[in-house]
Amino acid sequence: MSTINSSSPWELGASTNKLATPVNAANYREKVEEAARGFETTLVRQMLREMRNSSFDPDKQKSINTGYTDMVDDQVAAMITKGDGLGFAKKMTEQLLRQADIAAQIKAKN
């Protein structure tokens, strides 16, 4: 089982306690996937909000967003990104894990 040692507070799973056990690679992957999925959901939520606020008719009065429309946008964004989502989270996860692997290989050589 491979492990990832966190040396930076910016790395996922990093701890301020130097004697803490290393982060398990599977847990690291889960954390990266969760963060990427959350980021994709946030992007979709922002897109929905902007689409709702945009108008092709300049004379049309913009509707006032209420807490209810924000909740609807949140739910729709969560539904869109559930499962495979738009695929952005998957690609982002792959890229982040590839970068972490390259960084680990460079660190191992030094």
Buried (B, 14 or more C-beta within 10 A) or exposed (E): EEBBEBEEEEBBBBEEEEEEEEBBBEEBBEBBBEBBBEBBBEBBBEBBBEEBEEEEEEEEEEEEEEEEBBEEBBEEBBEBBEEEBBEBBBEBBEEBBEEBEEEBEEEEEE
